[in-house]
Amino acid sequence: MGNALYRKDGNSLVRVRNLRHKDGASLVRDKGVYRKSFTGSLNYGDGSLNETPNGYTNSIYSGGALWSQVLTYAMGNCYNARFLTGTTRKVLTRIEIYGQFQTVYSGLNTYTLTEPTSSSKWIKIFIRAGGMTTGVYVGSLKIEIHGIMHTLKEAVEQSHIEPLVLTFSGANSGPYYLPNFHLIYSGGTTGSGNYPDNDILLKTKEPITAVQFYANRAFNTTYDGLAVYQYLDQEFSLSQWEISLARINT
């Protein structure tokens, strides 16, 4: 095939740029710009395990490979979810605490995003209490889409988000988690815990404009709070897929 970079197109390999050698180094002759494309069948399941404790652990492919890294102490439906993050992300909540979090207040509150999420992007809702917040629980979580609040379960059933929703609560240093965090999916209450860090990963179909949830107490205002991240370069699936390169300029 010669010195070139190829991408897979069905059962064929398509040359996307040529290489030449000089003094043992490979140099790009074609200076085109390429982006990653995900090919094959992305499998988001049917959502039937979203309310099952430990239902997705060691079942998620990230970057095309099965992801197996877990924390020692974990609850939720996916004990791998803490590590399922992209390298490029956009923060969609106000930065008020510790350089990255928005203040979480006691009671039922709505946290409007600084801008709507994009469609077809993975989002992480990070409810951090792992700094100095104790005796805390959360519940009644909803996301706003087209001005209407939905539980995550309702959003899946109404096709506003993809059916694969991952939940995680835990820590590496001890049993610091919310014991029933998987119930957050249907708007339930998580049970109480000390110093829990909590992640929810979902993929949008339509823009989300706000997150709403109940907290039984205000979070510590030095280290803890809410962050919503939009990942720009990540994909997750319940089965393997392939990554190819597609040219975006000529």
FENWOLIN-V85691 format. One line per field, one symbol per residue. ss: DSSP state (A for helix, B for strand, O for the rest). phi: phi as a letter, one per 20 degrees, with the letter a starting at -180 (. if undefined). A space follows every 50 residues. Layout:
ss: ???
phi: ???
This chain:
ss: OOOBBBBBBOOBBBBBBBBBBBOOBBBBOOOOOBBBBBBOOOOOOOOOOO OOOOOOOOOOBBOOBBOOOOOOBBBBOOOOAAAOOOOOBBBOOOOOBOOO BBOOOOBBBBBBOOOOOOOOOBBBBBBBOOOOOOOBOBBBBBBBBOOBBB OAAAAAAOOOBOOOOBBBBBBOOOOOOOOOAAAAAAOOOOOOBOOOBBBB BBBBOOOOOBBBBBBOOOOOOOOOBBBBBBBOOOOBBOOOOBBBBBBOOO
phi: .nebdddecmedddfdaeccdblndedeeeefdccfcedndfddmdnfdf ddgmfdgmcdecmncfecfcefdbcoebfefgeeceecbdedcfecclmb defddfnecddfffbfffelcfcdeddecffbdcldbcalfbdeclmdec fffffffemecffecdcbbrbeerfdbefcfffffdnfeenebdledccc dbdfdcfddaccaecfbffgeecdrdcdddeeccbcbebfbddcdcfdbc
